[in-house]
Amino acid sequence: MDSIAKEIEIKESDINIFGFWVYLMTDLVLFAVLFACFIVLRDSTFGGPTGAGLFQVSSVLAETLFLLTSSFTCSLGTYAIHRKEKNQAIIWFAVTFALGLAFLYLEISEFATFFQQGATPSRSAFLSSFFTLVGTHGLHIAIGLLWMVVAMFHIGLRPLSPHSISKIFRMAFFWHFLDFVWIFIFTVVYGMGLLNG
């Protein structure tokens, strides 16, 4: 009976991992489409503000530093899980959460500043594509932070079974995926926007 239950758990885990990869591929397609739209529309300012006029290098660099550092601390948390060191894992994921929250705060502040300057999504096609792309990434960061909180409670309150470790690794991989997307946002949106000014 135990072997049957274990086999069912393994099959469920395989299905969950496959489902996660399917989800991640659809997310990749979503971001690819949003990047393509932004690249096509980035010069369509219709006399409104351009990226060079809006983007602040210091703010963008701080966001990038927070997010890339969070990828490193997330890796340390994953490594601690691999070694079954629950307290260390919780500490590193809490640091990752704080860095992700700081990133999200800076992004929301940036959006609020743009709105105060009249740079709203309805102002131009450039701004519409900018807010859609960067806002979608920010929404994913918020989802990742929520997932991280759930994972930390899971680590603290339950034993580390292979199934729960697999869930935590998926959460960490999702976080790394968001960092990967941000590198492209930093380069394509902010880098090209500042250089074109």
C-alpha positions, 0 to 999 in steps of 0.5 A: 500500500505504501509503494502505491501511495509513493508511486501516486505522489511521484506521478503527481509531482511529475505532472506538477513539474510539467505543468510548471514548465508549460506555464513558464513557456506561456509566460515567456511567450507573453513577455516576448509579445510584450517586448515585440510591441514595445520595440515597435511602438517605442518611437511613437511618442506623439509629441509626448515624453520620451524614455530619455526624458522620463527615465532616471538612471539612479532609480533604474540601477537601484531596481536592478541592484535589488533584483539581481542581489535577490537572485543571489540570496534566493540561490542561497536559500535554495542551497540551504533547502538542499542541505535541509537547513530550514532556518538558514533557508527562511533567513535567505528567502526573507532577505530575498523577499525584502529585496523584491519588496524594495524593487517593487516599491521603487517601480511603483514610485517610478510609475507614480512620478510618471503619472504626476508628470502626465506620462500616463498609458493613454498619452502615447503608444510608447507609454502604453507599451511601456506600462504594459510590459514593465507593469506585467513584470511588476505584477509577476514580482508581486505574485513571486513575493506572495509565493515566497511568503507561502514557501517560508511558512511551508518551510517553517511549519512542515517537514522537508519532503521531496514533494515540498522541496520540489515546490520550493525549487519551482518558486526559486526558479520562477524568481530567477526567471523574473530576474532574467526578464528584468535584464531584458527590460533593463537593456531594451526599455531603459538602456535603449531609451536612455541612449536614444535621448 
